[in-house]
Amino acid sequence: MKNRHCIYTGLMMIAVMMFTGSACTKLDPETFSEIVEENITYKESDTSAIIAQAYSPLRPVMADWMGLFDLQEESADEIITPARPNGWYDGGTYQRMHRHTWTSLQEQPSALWGRVYLGVVNANRAISLIESGELPVGAAKASLLAELKALRTYYYYILCDNFGNVPLITDYKDLSVPKQSKRQEVYDFMVKELNDNMAQLRESAGTGMYGRFNKWAAKTLLAKIYLNAQVYTGTAAFPQCLQQCNDIIQAAGTVGYMLEPQYRDNFKTNNETSRELIFTIPYDDVNALGFIIHMKTLDPLSQQVFRMEAQPWGGNCAVPQFIDTYDAADTRLKDTWLQGPQKTPAGVEVINYVKFVESIEKSKSNEGYRIGKYEIKVGAKGSLSNDFPVFRYADVLMMKAECLLRAGQISEAAALVTQVRQRAFASTTPAKATVTVADLQKGSSYQYGYWNNGQITELQGGADVTYGRFLDELGWEFAAEGHRRQDLIRFGIFTTKKWFQHRPNGDNRKLFFIPQEEMNKNPNLVQNP
């Protein structure tokens, strides 16, 4: 992220009402010094700072410690955090996430709940100030309100996806204890909120709207909600998803969206130039911290490889069974995962990452391929400056392909998958880029089963997975982007298949428990089963 893009940075207004992340559903204002919000007179020049406060919780929500990335990836079949010689047992929290034995005290869901509701409250505050006229914004009022409501919907999308039945808080000045809404009600709210505000959203995808919700980011979000409607409500909405995707694709040439010829350009340090990114969370290693995936995956010895200012911690890595699904000619294998000998700029090998991982309880420092998808620049700090890709144009194409596939339009789906896949084989074996109708009728190549020190026991395989080959394609394209849990649930894998040292532990594991501390604070909350 560069300064010209930074809606998140800049001076925050002093003496404004703030909320603690762990008590986000307790709407009691904290007064700083002698100034309270009622005594503040806002000017139009304050708008950027107030909008920034609504967006800023996204950084810890996504790629920071215990963020959404951890919940979506660590509970799924691509990434694990095994205990290492230097630690990473941490009370068994990563093992519980992997084995789906989490409780209402699990740290990751608790942290996510607080951070997301902080975003909701900050968005509500900005909406309230603009709607009431306390913050004068002139002719931009309609578009700013639409943008903030789209942002708030994204926060609720995260809550709906991970927790299901959650409080819908939309009135900033209502200090009553929030009531819990059914998942269907949350879904209906999200769909209505986006549809009602779509026409007022800005269509520009230029610098001024980078990292913000424009019309196309909102349509991608709405497509995502429709894509998962059957999970959320029991009723599929694939035709509605298809319509949103078609709208984006039709406008892409005018707006400037396209697949980047080089896959890695979407994840490089200066990826704000990518024409594929529809919505990102901007980070900066000085002014907008929180992108620490590299710290959690690289072994401490890798500090020498990248001449990093900070020493990484050496935790998570790839599940070997997932790595085995890749075609060796697929450039996304090396573009996503650091593997093999890791050398200093002088050519001295310091560590050799191997695919094998002994178990979730025990592993050597070099076991498991590491996440290398996000460029780690020479001299990297403890936080990266890469912007996190929440929605990419490739995502839109693949959502459309899935809708067509489920509607029986397999040849059209295959053409779209080929379009996304071809850049990964252009420099190796172009013929392998083509996905045929027969390919999309196959199951998954993932060898599901229990991993026992290198041997797969209790073999289930993936040939029985409906649309399994398409699920594989999603895995290869979007690995380590925080998609996998959601995809596995939609394809019926998350609570039915075994991988590494995970065995199914009940359909109720499609949701995380509402954090116990929230249950203690709010008597209106009913725990997920």
C-alpha positions as CSV (number, residue, x, y, z in Angstrom):
1,M,0.0,0.0,0.0
2,K,1.2,3.4,-0.9
3,N,0.4,6.7,0.9
4,R,-1.8,7.9,-2.0
5,H,-4.1,5.0,-1.5
6,C,-4.4,5.1,2.2
7,I,-8.0,5.5,3.4
8,Y,-6.8,3.8,6.6
9,T,-4.0,6.2,7.5
10,G,-3.8,9.9,8.2
11,L,-4.6,11.7,11.5
12,M,-7.5,10.3,13.4
13,M,-9.8,12.9,15.1
14,I,-9.0,13.5,18.7
15,A,-11.5,12.9,21.5
16,V,-14.0,10.7,19.6
17,M,-16.0,7.9,21.0
18,M,-14.1,4.6,20.8
19,F,-14.9,1.0,21.8
20,T,-12.9,-1.9,23.0
21,G,-12.6,-4.8,20.6
22,S,-13.5,-7.4,23.3
23,A,-16.6,-5.6,24.3
24,C,-17.9,-4.6,21.0
25,T,-21.5,-5.4,21.7
26,K,-21.5,-3.4,24.9
27,L,-22.4,0.0,23.5
28,D,-21.2,2.1,26.4
29,P,-19.1,5.2,25.3
30,E,-15.7,5.8,26.8
31,T,-15.0,9.4,27.4
32,F,-11.5,10.8,26.8
33,S,-10.5,13.8,28.9
34,E,-13.2,16.4,29.2
35,I,-14.5,16.1,25.6
36,V,-17.5,14.0,24.6
37,E,-18.9,13.5,21.1
38,E,-21.9,15.7,21.7
39,N,-19.6,18.7,22.1
40,I,-17.8,18.2,18.8
41,T,-18.6,20.3,15.8
42,Y,-17.7,18.4,12.7
43,K,-16.5,19.9,9.4
44,E,-16.5,18.4,6.0
45,S,-12.7,18.1,6.2
46,D,-13.2,15.5,9.0
47,T,-14.9,13.1,6.6
48,S,-11.8,11.1,5.6
49,A,-10.8,10.4,9.2
50,I,-14.3,9.2,10.1
51,I,-14.5,7.0,7.1
52,A,-11.0,5.7,7.9
53,Q,-12.2,4.6,11.3
54,A,-14.9,2.4,9.7
55,Y,-12.3,0.7,7.5
56,S,-9.4,0.4,9.8
57,P,-10.6,-2.7,11.8
58,L,-10.3,-4.7,8.5
59,R,-6.5,-4.9,9.0
60,P,-6.6,-6.9,12.3
61,V,-9.7,-8.8,11.0
62,M,-7.9,-10.3,8.1
63,A,-4.2,-11.1,8.2
64,D,-3.2,-10.2,11.7
65,W,-2.7,-12.6,14.7
66,M,-5.9,-14.7,15.2
67,G,-7.5,-13.1,12.1
68,L,-10.1,-14.4,9.6
69,F,-7.2,-15.9,7.6
70,D,-6.5,-18.2,10.5
71,L,-10.1,-19.4,10.9
72,Q,-10.7,-20.0,7.2
73,E,-7.4,-21.8,6.6
74,E,-6.4,-23.5,9.8
75,S,-9.8,-25.3,10.1
76,A,-9.6,-26.5,6.5
77,D,-7.5,-29.0,4.5
78,E,-4.7,-26.8,3.1
79,I,-2.8,-25.3,6.0
80,I,-1.8,-26.5,9.5
81,T,0.2,-25.3,12.4
82,P,2.0,-28.2,13.9
83,A,3.9,-28.0,17.2
84,R,7.6,-27.1,16.4
85,P,10.8,-27.5,18.3
86,N,10.6,-23.7,19.1
87,G,7.0,-23.9,20.3
88,W,3.6,-23.5,18.6
89,Y,1.7,-25.8,20.9
90,D,0.0,-22.8,22.6
91,G,-2.3,-24.7,24.8
92,G,-3.4,-26.9,21.8
93,T,-5.3,-24.1,20.1
94,Y,-4.1,-25.0,16.6
95,Q,-4.7,-28.7,17.2
96,R,-8.3,-27.9,18.2
97,M,-8.8,-25.8,15.2
98,H,-7.4,-28.6,12.9
99,R,-9.4,-31.3,14.6
100,H,-12.6,-29.3,14.9
101,T,-12.7,-29.7,18.7
102,W,-12.8,-26.0,19.4
103,T,-14.9,-24.7,22.3
104,S,-16.6,-21.4,23.1
105,L,-13.3,-20.3,24.7
106,Q,-11.3,-20.7,21.5
107,E,-9.1,-17.7,21.0
108,Q,-9.4,-17.2,17.2
109,P,-13.2,-16.9,17.0
110,S,-13.3,-14.7,20.0
111,A,-10.7,-12.3,18.5
112,L,-12.6,-12.2,15.2
113,W,-15.9,-11.5,16.8
114,G,-14.6,-8.5,18.7
115,R,-12.7,-7.0,15.8
116,V,-15.6,-7.4,13.3
117,Y,-18.1,-5.8,15.7
118,L,-15.7,-2.9,16.2
119,G,-15.9,-2.4,12.5
120,V,-19.7,-2.6,12.7
121,V,-19.8,0.0,15.4
122,N,-17.4,2.4,13.6
123,A,-19.4,2.1,10.4
124,N,-22.6,2.7,12.3
125,R,-21.1,5.8,13.9
126,A,-20.0,7.2,10.5
127,I,-23.5,6.5,9.0
128,S,-25.2,8.1,12.0
129,L,-23.1,11.3,11.7
130,I,-23.8,11.6,8.0
131,E,-27.5,10.8,8.1
132,S,-28.1,13.2,11.0
133,G,-26.2,16.0,9.3
134,E,-23.7,16.3,12.2
135,L,-21.0,15.6,9.6
136,P,-21.6,17.8,6.6
137,V,-20.5,16.0,3.4
138,G,-22.3,17.9,0.7
139,A,-23.1,16.2,-2.6
140,A,-21.2,13.1,-1.6
141,K,-23.8,12.1,1.0
142,A,-25.6,9.4,-1.0
143,S,-22.5,7.7,-2.2
144,L,-20.7,7.8,1.1
145,L,-23.8,6.3,2.9
146,A,-24.0,3.6,0.3
147,E,-20.3,2.8,0.7
148,L,-20.5,2.6,4.4
149,K,-23.5,0.4,4.3
150,A,-21.7,-1.9,1.8
151,L,-18.7,-2.0,4.2
152,R,-21.0,-2.8,7.1
153,T,-22.5,-5.6,5.1
154,Y,-19.0,-7.1,4.5
155,Y,-18.6,-7.1,8.3
156,Y,-21.9,-8.9,8.7
157,Y,-20.9,-11.3,5.9
158,I,-17.9,-12.4,8.0
159,L,-20.2,-12.8,11.1
160,C,-22.9,-14.7,9.2
161,D,-20.4,-17.0,7.5
162,N,-18.5,-17.9,10.7
163,F,-21.1,-17.6,13.5
164,G,-24.6,-17.8,11.8
165,N,-27.0,-16.3,14.3
166,V,-25.6,-12.9,15.4
167,P,-26.9,-9.5,16.6
168,L,-27.8,-7.1,13.9
169,I,-26.7,-3.7,15.2
170,T,-27.5,-0.8,12.9
171,D,-28.4,2.1,15.2
172,Y,-25.4,3.8,16.7
173,K,-27.3,5.6,19.3
174,D,-29.3,2.6,20.6
175,L,-27.7,1.6,23.8
176,S,-29.9,-1.4,24.6
177,V,-28.5,-4.9,24.9
178,P,-28.5,-6.2,21.3
179,K,-30.9,-9.0,20.4
180,Q,-29.8,-12.0,18.4
181,S,-31.0,-12.5,14.8
182,K,-31.4,-15.8,12.9
183,R,-29.0,-16.5,10.1
184,Q,-31.8,-16.1,7.6
185,E,-32.5,-12.6,9.0
186,V,-28.8,-11.7,8.6
187,Y,-28.8,-13.0,5.1
188,D,-32.0,-11.1,4.2
189,F,-30.5,-7.9,5.7
190,M,-27.3,-8.3,3.7
191,V,-29.0,-8.9,0.4
192,K,-31.4,-6.0,0.9
193,E,-28.7,-3.6,2.1
194,L,-26.6,-4.2,-0.9
195,N,-29.4,-4.1,-3.5
196,D,-30.9,-1.0,-1.9
197,N,-27.6,0.9,-2.1
198,M,-26.1,-0.4,-5.3
199,A,-27.2,2.4,-7.5
200,Q,-25.7,5.0,-5.2
201,L,-22.2,3.4,-5.1
202,R,-19.4,4.9,-7.1
203,E,-18.3,3.0,-10.2
204,S,-14.8,4.3,-10.3
205,A,-12.0,1.8,-9.6
206,G,-9.2,4.4,-9.7
207,T,-6.9,5.6,-7.0
208,G,-9.5,7.5,-5.0
209,M,-11.5,4.3,-4.4
210,Y,-8.7,1.9,-3.9
211,G,-9.3,-0.3,-0.8
212,R,-12.9,1.0,-0.6
213,F,-16.3,-0.4,-1.6
214,N,-17.3,0.8,-5.0
215,K,-20.2,-0.7,-7.0
216,W,-18.1,-3.6,-8.3
217,A,-16.7,-4.6,-4.9
218,A,-20.3,-4.6,-3.6
219,K,-21.5,-6.7,-6.5
220,T,-18.7,-9.2,-5.8
221,L,-19.7,-9.3,-2.2
222,L,-23.3,-9.8,-3.1
223,A,-22.3,-12.6,-5.5
224,K,-20.4,-14.3,-2.7
225,I,-23.5,-14.1,-0.4
226,Y,-25.7,-15.6,-3.1
227,L,-23.0,-18.2,-3.9
228,N,-23.3,-19.4,-0.3
229,A,-27.0,-18.9,0.1
230,Q,-27.8,-22.6,0.4
231,V,-25.4,-22.9,3.3
232,Y,-26.8,-19.8,5.0
233,T,-30.5,-20.3,4.4
234,G,-31.1,-23.8,2.9
235,T,-32.2,-22.2,-0.4
236,A,-29.8,-21.9,-3.3
237,A,-29.4,-18.6,-5.2
238,F,-27.0,-19.5,-7.9
239,P,-28.9,-17.6,-10.7
240,Q,-28.7,-14.4,-8.6
241,C,-25.0,-15.0,-8.1
242,L,-24.6,-15.5,-11.9
243,Q,-26.3,-12.2,-12.6
244,Q,-24.0,-10.2,-10.3
245,C,-20.9,-11.9,-11.9
246,N,-22.3,-11.1,-15.4
247,D,-22.7,-7.4,-14.4
248,I,-19.1,-7.2,-13.3
249,I,-17.7,-9.1,-16.3
250,Q,-19.7,-6.8,-18.7
251,A,-18.3,-3.7,-17.0
252,A,-14.8,-5.0,-16.6
253,G,-13.4,-3.6,-19.8
254,T,-14.7,-0.2,-19.1
255,V,-13.7,-0.1,-15.4
256,G,-10.3,-1.7,-16.1
257,Y,-10.6,-5.2,-14.4
258,M,-8.8,-8.1,-16.0
259,L,-6.7,-11.1,-15.2
260,E,-3.1,-10.2,-14.6
261,P,-0.9,-12.1,-17.1
262,Q,1.5,-12.9,-14.2
263,Y,-0.2,-14.6,-11.2
264,R,2.3,-13.2,-8.7
265,D,1.6,-9.6,-9.6
266,N,-1.5,-9.9,-7.5
267,F,0.5,-10.6,-4.4
268,K,3.7,-8.6,-4.8
269,T,4.7,-5.8,-2.4
270,N,3.4,-3.1,-4.7
271,N,0.3,-5.0,-5.8
272,E,-1.9,-1.9,-5.8
273,T,-1.1,-1.7,-9.5
274,S,-2.8,-5.0,-10.2
275,R,-5.8,-4.7,-12.5
276,E,-7.2,-7.9,-11.1
277,L,-7.9,-6.7,-7.6
278,I,-11.5,-5.6,-7.0
279,F,-11.3,-5.1,-3.2
280,T,-8.2,-5.2,-1.1
281,I,-7.2,-4.4,2.5
282,P,-4.3,-2.0,2.3
283,Y,-1.3,-2.6,4.5
284,D,1.9,-0.7,5.0
285,D,4.9,-1.8,7.0
286,V,5.2,1.6,8.7
287,N,1.7,3.2,8.7
288,A,-0.8,0.4,8.4
289,L,0.5,-2.7,10.3
290,G,-1.0,-6.1,10.6
291,F,0.0,-8.3,7.6
292,I,2.0,-10.9,9.5
293,I,1.4,-14.2,7.5
294,H,5.1,-14.3,6.7
295,M,6.0,-14.1,10.3
296,K,3.8,-17.1,11.2
297,T,5.0,-19.3,8.4
298,L,8.7,-18.8,7.9
299,D,11.2,-20.6,10.0
300,P,13.5,-18.3,12.1
301,L,16.4,-19.2,9.8
302,S,14.6,-17.6,6.9
303,Q,15.5,-14.2,8.3
304,Q,18.9,-14.7,6.7
305,V,17.3,-15.6,3.3
306,F,15.4,-12.3,3.1
307,R,17.7,-10.2,5.3
308,M,14.6,-9.4,7.4
309,E,14.6,-6.8,10.1
310,A,12.5,-9.1,12.3
311,Q,13.0,-12.8,13.0
312,P,10.0,-14.9,11.9
313,W,8.4,-17.5,14.2
314,G,8.1,-20.6,12.0
315,G,4.6,-22.0,12.5
316,N,2.1,-22.9,9.8
317,C,2.7,-24.8,6.6
318,A,1.0,-26.8,3.8
319,V,-0.9,-30.0,4.4
320,P,1.1,-32.6,2.4
321,Q,-2.0,-34.2,0.9
322,F,-3.0,-30.8,-0.6
323,I,0.4,-30.3,-2.1
324,D,0.0,-33.7,-3.8
325,T,-3.0,-32.5,-5.7
326,Y,-1.0,-30.0,-7.8
327,D,0.2,-30.8,-11.3
328,A,4.0,-30.4,-11.2
329,A,3.8,-28.1,-14.2
330,D,1.4,-25.7,-12.4
331,T,3.4,-22.6,-11.7
332,R,1.1,-21.8,-8.8
333,L,2.7,-24.5,-6.8
334,K,6.0,-22.6,-6.6
335,D,4.2,-19.2,-6.7
336,T,2.3,-20.1,-3.6
337,W,4.6,-22.3,-1.5
338,L,8.2,-21.9,-0.5
339,Q,9.9,-25.3,-0.9
340,G,13.3,-26.9,-1.1
341,P,16.6,-25.3,-0.2
342,Q,16.4,-21.7,1.1
343,K,19.6,-19.7,0.5
344,T,21.0,-16.4,1.6
345,P,21.8,-13.8,-1.1
346,A,25.4,-15.2,-0.9
347,G,24.1,-18.6,-1.9
348,V,24.5,-20.3,1.5
349,E,21.7,-22.8,2.3
350,V,20.2,-22.2,5.7
351,I,17.1,-24.5,5.7
352,N,15.5,-27.0,3.3
353,Y,11.7,-27.0,3.4
354,V,10.3,-30.5,2.8
355,K,6.8,-31.5,2.0
356,F,6.6,-34.1,4.8
357,V,5.1,-33.2,8.2
358,E,5.2,-35.8,10.9
359,S,2.1,-34.9,12.9
360,I,0.1,-32.0,14.3
361,E,1.7,-32.6,17.7
362,K,5.3,-33.0,16.5
363,S,7.3,-31.7,13.5
364,K,10.9,-30.6,12.7
365,S,11.7,-27.0,11.9
366,N,12.0,-27.6,8.2
367,E,8.9,-29.8,7.8
368,G,6.1,-28.5,5.5
369,Y,6.1,-26.1,2.6
370,R,5.7,-22.5,3.7
371,I,3.4,-19.8,2.5
372,G,5.3,-17.7,0.0
373,K,2.4,-16.4,-2.1
374,Y,2.8,-12.8,-0.7
375,E,6.1,-11.4,-1.8
376,I,8.6,-11.1,1.1
377,K,10.8,-8.2,0.0
378,V,14.5,-8.1,1.0
379,G,14.7,-6.3,4.3
380,A,11.1,-7.1,5.2
381,K,9.8,-6.0,8.6
382,G,7.5,-7.7,11.0
383,S,4.5,-6.5,8.9
384,L,4.4,-6.5,5.1
385,S,3.3,-3.7,2.8
386,N,1.4,-6.1,0.4
387,D,-2.3,-5.3,0.2
388,F,-4.5,-8.3,1.0
389,P,-6.6,-9.4,-2.0
390,V,-10.2,-9.9,-0.6
391,F,-11.8,-10.1,-4.1
392,R,-10.0,-10.7,-7.4
393,Y,-11.4,-10.7,-10.9
394,A,-10.4,-14.4,-11.0
395,D,-12.9,-14.9,-8.2
396,V,-15.7,-13.4,-10.3
397,L,-14.9,-15.7,-13.2
398,M,-14.8,-18.8,-11.0
399,M,-18.0,-17.9,-9.2
400,K,-19.7,-17.6,-12.6
401,A,-18.1,-20.9,-13.6
402,E,-19.5,-22.6,-10.5
403,C,-23.0,-21.3,-11.1
404,L,-22.9,-22.5,-14.7
405,L,-21.5,-25.9,-13.6
406,R,-24.3,-26.4,-11.1
407,A,-26.9,-25.4,-13.8
408,G,-25.5,-28.1,-16.1
409,Q,-23.8,-25.6,-18.5
410,I,-20.5,-27.5,-18.2
411,S,-18.9,-26.4,-21.4
412,E,-19.3,-22.8,-20.6
413,A,-18.0,-23.4,-17.1
414,A,-14.9,-25.3,-18.5
415,A,-14.1,-22.3,-20.8
416,L,-14.0,-19.9,-17.8
417,V,-11.9,-22.3,-15.7
418,T,-9.5,-22.6,-18.6
419,Q,-9.3,-18.8,-18.8
420,V,-8.3,-18.6,-15.2
421,R,-6.0,-21.6,-15.3
422,Q,-4.1,-20.9,-18.5
423,R,-1.6,-18.4,-17.1
424,A,-0.4,-21.1,-14.6
425,F,0.8,-23.3,-17.5
426,A,1.7,-20.8,-20.2
427,S,5.4,-21.0,-19.5
428,T,5.5,-24.8,-18.9
429,T,3.0,-26.9,-20.7
430,P,0.2,-24.8,-22.3
431,A,-1.8,-27.9,-23.3
432,K,-2.5,-28.6,-19.6
433,A,-4.2,-25.3,-19.3
434,T,-7.3,-26.6,-21.0
435,V,-10.1,-27.9,-18.8
436,T,-12.6,-30.1,-20.6
437,V,-16.2,-31.0,-19.9
438,A,-15.0,-34.5,-18.9
439,D,-12.5,-32.9,-16.5
440,L,-15.2,-31.0,-14.7
441,Q,-17.3,-34.1,-14.3
442,K,-14.5,-35.8,-12.3
443,G,-14.2,-35.9,-8.5
444,S,-11.4,-34.4,-6.5
445,S,-7.8,-35.5,-6.8
446,Y,-7.3,-34.9,-3.1
447,Q,-6.5,-38.2,-1.3
448,Y,-8.7,-37.6,1.8
449,G,-7.8,-39.9,4.7
450,Y,-6.0,-39.8,8.0
451,W,-2.3,-39.0,7.9
452,N,-0.1,-41.3,10.0
453,N,3.6,-40.3,9.8
454,G,3.6,-40.2,6.0
455,Q,1.0,-42.9,5.3
456,I,-2.6,-42.2,4.5
457,T,-4.8,-44.6,6.6
458,E,-8.6,-44.7,6.7
459,L,-8.5,-43.7,3.1
460,Q,-11.6,-41.9,1.7
461,G,-10.2,-40.3,-1.4
462,G,-11.9,-37.6,-3.3
463,A,-13.4,-39.3,-6.4
464,D,-16.9,-39.2,-4.8
465,V,-16.9,-35.4,-4.4
466,T,-19.5,-33.9,-6.7
467,Y,-17.8,-31.2,-8.8
468,G,-14.6,-32.2,-7.0
469,R,-12.3,-31.2,-9.9
470,F,-13.8,-27.7,-9.7
471,L,-13.1,-27.6,-6.0
472,D,-9.5,-28.6,-6.8
473,E,-9.3,-25.6,-9.2
474,L,-10.5,-23.3,-6.5
475,G,-7.8,-24.7,-4.1
476,W,-5.0,-24.2,-6.6
477,E,-6.1,-20.7,-7.6
478,F,-7.0,-19.3,-4.1
479,A,-4.7,-21.2,-1.7
480,A,-3.7,-19.1,1.3
481,E,-6.2,-16.4,0.5
482,G,-8.7,-17.2,3.2
483,H,-11.3,-19.0,1.0
484,R,-10.9,-22.7,1.9
485,R,-13.2,-23.3,4.8
486,Q,-16.1,-21.6,3.0
487,D,-15.5,-23.7,-0.1
488,L,-15.2,-27.0,1.7
489,I,-18.5,-26.3,3.5
490,R,-20.3,-25.5,0.2
491,F,-18.9,-28.6,-1.5
492,G,-19.9,-30.9,1.4
493,I,-16.3,-31.7,2.6
494,F,-15.8,-29.7,5.8
495,T,-17.6,-32.1,8.1
496,T,-17.5,-35.3,6.2
497,K,-13.9,-35.9,5.1
498,K,-10.6,-36.7,6.9
499,W,-7.3,-34.9,6.2
500,F,-4.0,-34.9,7.9
501,Q,-4.9,-35.6,11.5
502,H,-8.5,-34.3,11.3
503,R,-11.5,-36.6,11.5
504,P,-15.1,-35.3,11.1
505,N,-16.6,-34.0,14.3
506,G,-20.2,-33.2,13.5
507,D,-22.1,-30.9,11.2
508,N,-22.3,-28.3,14.0
509,R,-18.7,-27.6,13.2
510,K,-19.8,-25.6,10.1
511,L,-20.1,-22.8,12.6
512,F,-17.9,-21.5,15.3
513,F,-19.3,-21.2,18.8
514,I,-20.2,-17.7,19.9
515,P,-17.4,-16.6,22.2
516,Q,-18.1,-17.4,25.9
517,E,-17.2,-13.9,27.0
518,E,-19.9,-12.5,24.7
519,M,-22.4,-15.0,26.0
520,N,-21.6,-13.8,29.5
521,K,-22.1,-10.2,28.6
522,N,-25.3,-10.6,26.6
523,P,-28.2,-12.6,28.0
524,N,-30.0,-12.4,24.7
525,L,-27.5,-14.6,22.9
526,V,-28.2,-18.3,22.4
527,Q,-25.2,-20.5,21.8
528,N,-24.7,-22.4,18.5
529,P,-25.3,-26.1,18.9
